[in-house]
Amino acid sequence: MNQFVTAGFLLIVALGGNPVWGQARADAGPAVRYALSFPNAVHHEARVTVTFAGLPQGPLRVRMARSSPGRYALHEFSKNVYYVVATDGRNQRLPLNRPDQYGWDVTPGADGTVVFSYTLYADRTDGTYSGIDEQHAHLNIPATLCYATGLESRPAEVKFDLPATWKVATQLRPGAEPNTFTAPNMQYLMDSPVSLGDQQVRTWQEGKQTIELAVLHQGTGAELDAYAKKVQQVVKEEKAIFGELPAFDFGRYTFIANYLPQAISDGMEHRNSTSLTSPRPLREDAGTRNLGTAAHEFIHAWNVERLRPRDLEPFDFQRANMSDALWFAEGFTSYLSRLALRRAKLISDEEFLGDLSRWVNLHQLSPGPRKASAIDMSRQAAFIDAAASIDPMNSANNYLSYYDHGAGIALVLDLQLRQNHKTSLDKYMQALWQQFGKKQADYAPTNPYTVKDLQRVLGEVSKDTAFAGKFFRQHVYGYELPSFGESLLGAGLALVPVRSSVNALARQIEFDQEGRAVVADNTRIGTGLYQAGIDRGDQLVSLDGKELKRASDLEAVLRKHTPADVVPVKFRTTGGLEKTAQLALSEEPVMQLKPVETVEKAGLTARQKALRDAWLASQAGN
């Protein structure tokens, strides 16, 4: 049955073999109870009240998280918490101490209870922060709710005081009362985003489990129906990659989607849900872009949520969390999600080859991968992943996103496994899933992996430990560029150089209001600007003897030259020094991936065709 349930928000859950969340374990203590209301939503505020009961003697240390699951930088969520008040259970004020900027200390009264209240400001609707207005509330819990150290094992109860038309979308379990939800512990609570608003919901069964798509948008029901059918295809294709769905807690997975105009484009994985935010509507090409994020995040239900790096477990909410394996957790996810979309025919061959071309070009043209490994790129996440700083970084020359770095590695590995080892990346992911992801306990993986584990399992799947060792030495621990050309040719795909254009120089120059031609970004190693000693912020005064006062001046000079030309340039540094140099207009060629039958007379061989067909064929029916 492929019918979608379109009635109100359904919260039917099966208890399975897990403990009942609403009942505190004997060693955990009473549940921490949260109450949220939105009396000033028009100004992006919520009022939050938290009741900590059954407390031992001594100060209660209340904290806001500094980091958030799925993000690897610091975000300092306490900055948007104010008007803090603490009372005992009889509403008598308790003194507050602020030991640092991240939290508060308060000593319970004689009744062993602290009622901690604050106002939350939330005006960014994405996967990391929270957004509140009169239409909706999209809540990332680390940015929304405080917690108390030492009480992390206690269950939690969250109650929402909502407008009549608002419904709740969340992976939290429904409680006994309306708009009340529960979590088994603090880790699960912090990993459970919540969307509040006039949800439209589509629900279907995948095997014995329920998949739910809860959407805030301004489109039509027909647009949502069409989008939901595409999401259903994604679920089936990605299930086939791993061989089975995860056993979702309580048999349910929810796509929590906010496609309102005020949303910021983002996606964030969670254990039994994903937070999807975008200002794009569901119709036409915009819907396809939204679908790409949904596909990426659903792969994470296996890869990183359950098949999890050991260095991310457990997640620490008070520091940046560094991992050596983000090239795998995020990069392989990027590759597999695009492959799944192509297998389901939700993107065209041209779009898929465009993805592959982009990964190849980033590897070959970026200076970073030539001097830093995939592990090194993963370790940069604390400075890159939605991190905030005001001093410039030299990322153009020392970094390639672990998303793109890992995707390129995954592409080459998949093709090499298919060409030389009679297996595939699908089989590799299935083996990793069985060894490190499938078994869970207490809502967490029982056996998180290391990078050495990834290498060992590759040797097992390929039946070639020498190959696995060499591949990891070259492309994971080392910084040898993957053999894209040879690997892609095995699938009948040719890398064709795109003719260099001197107009590429124009893209690096911006003309300010005073008519100055200024270099917009850090110049990249190997480019003409870099070799000429020109950097970000420098002004090109003249090129080939022509003074540059407007964009048309630069274009006129470039039209007279080819990429092979070297011309004199006069420039002024940010420090005011006047300099002259010789500027090479050439750039490294960009590559474009094309089927060999469109570029070579010999055409596609039977072996190439068989490999390509097996690689790109839908696996959902297998």
Order of alpha helices (4+ residues) and beta strands (2+ residues): beta-beta-beta-beta-beta-beta-beta-beta-beta-beta-beta-beta-beta-beta-alpha-beta-beta-beta-alpha-beta-beta-beta-alpha-alpha-alpha-alpha-alpha-alpha-alpha-alpha-beta-beta-alpha-alpha-alpha-beta-alpha-beta-beta-alpha-beta-beta-alpha-beta-beta-beta-alpha
